[in-house]
Amino acid sequence: MDKNKISQIRKELEGYVGKRIQLKANKGRKKIFIKEGIVDNVYPSIFTVKFENDFNNSRRVSFSYTDVLTKTVEIKVMPSSDCQNIAL
C-alpha cells in the first residue's frame, strides 16, 4: 500500500468533517450498502460516519482509509448549494 495515497485520502476527508456524504460500501456476496450520512470524525487509521434513520436514532460506523483506496467504499460529497456530486 502506498502510505502517501492513504494520508492524502485522510487529509481530504478531514475537510469533509461535518458535511453530508453518500457512502456506497461493498459488503461482499453481491451485497451493497448505500446510505447518506455525515462524516463524524477522522482518526489516524479510521474515519467515522454518522447515519440517522427514520426513528431519530443515530448510528456511527467506522471505515478505514484502505477501504477507500481499494474502492470497497466509495464516497460522494453532497454539496449544499450545487447540484453536482464530487466523487472521492
BELVEN-V109489 format. One record per pair of residues at least 24 apart in sequence whose C-alpha atoms are under 7 Angstrom apart, sorted by the first residue. I is the first residue (numbers start at 1). J is the second residue. D is the distance in Angstrom with one decimal. If there is no record, write none. Layout:
BEGIN
<<I	J	D> <I	J	D>>
END
This chain:
BEGIN
<<6	65	6.0> <6	66	6.8> <9	65	6.7> <10	65	6.8> <14	42	6.1> <17	41	6.1> <20	77	6.3> <20	78	5.5> <21	75	6.6> <21	76	5.5> <21	77	4.4> <21	78	5.2> <22	75	5.8> <22	76	5.1> <22	77	6.4> <22	78	6.9> <23	73	6.9> <23	74	5.8> <23	75	4.8> <23	76	6.6> <24	73	5.7> <24	74	5.1> <24	75	6.5> <25	72	5.8> <25	73	4.4> <25	74	6.4> <26	72	5.4> <26	73	6.5>>
END
